[in-house]
Amino acid sequence: MNALAAERGHAIVRGLISDMEAASWFAAVGEPPTKGETTTALAYLKGLGFTDCVLFWIADWADARAAAERSDWSQSWWQREQTVQSELYAAALNHLGEARLLPLLTEITDSATRLLHGPAAVAAARSGHADAGIIRAAAGSAAQSCYQMALYALAPHAKQDGQDHPFVSKFRLFEAGRWPLTIAANTFHIF
């Protein structure tokens, strides 16, 4: 790997961490969706091939917990996300090599862990909820989105047909203060 690719990887991670620090994590949960958020949620579904799903915007932390604990969540949705994540990981690994990729992903994960629990706890407390389990789940879900966004950004790729990658759309929802929860019963649940 050449020095230019190594520097590009560091610049990508620095930029993503800067975006993470500036984001409005969980600030819009429970609020009515904007047109832009709806468009982004639909782009996420389209990117994963779930165009027949409907959107359901959750209004409070108790309902978010119920959605997160649904037993009928879509295994095909989860498997599709895992497949896309694995493909991006393989592409980034091939492009950067293990010795360069793993420290970059560790830096993203460490930063997400440091940044995300506090905003989730504050958002829950403002709504009168102090459920540590759902706060950890929210922060963990956001951290996974940061990891997925890093894989996307570090993998060599080209946008196809001007469409956003589903992990970009998912990250944008989190950046906007939302929590994309799950797909269950052909419905994308978003808090």
TAHUJO-V16035 format. One line per field, one symbol per residue. burial: b if it has 24 or more other ideal C-beta (glycine too) atoms within 12 Angstrom, else e. A space follows every 10 residues. Layout:
BEGIN
burial = ???
END
This chain:
BEGIN
burial = eeeeeeeebb ebbeebbebb eebbbbebbb eebeeebbeb bbbbbebbeb eebebbbbee bebbbebbee eeebeebeee beebbeebbe ebbebbeeeb beebbebbbe bbeebbbebb bebbeebebe beebbebbbe bbbbbbbbbb bbbbbeeeee eeebbbbbbb bbbbbbbbbb bbbbeebbbb b
END
